[in-house]
Amino acid sequence: MNAGTGWQLEAWLQTLQIGQPLPALPLWLADNFAVPLDLEESYESTCESLRFS
């Protein structure tokens, strides 16, 4: 959030390809702090826990 100007939203364009793993993208937790979010690992873990795989 910028002081006095409200919220700011940023987006990143990421090309996805069929048959390729999902990318890791930044997950912003604060204005100056981001952690990598591994979408492929998250997807695989969710499918496994829901028994889709």
Secondary structure, DSSP 8 states (H G I E B T S, - for coil): -BTTTB-----------TTS---EEEEEEETTEEEEEEHHHHHHHHHHHTT--
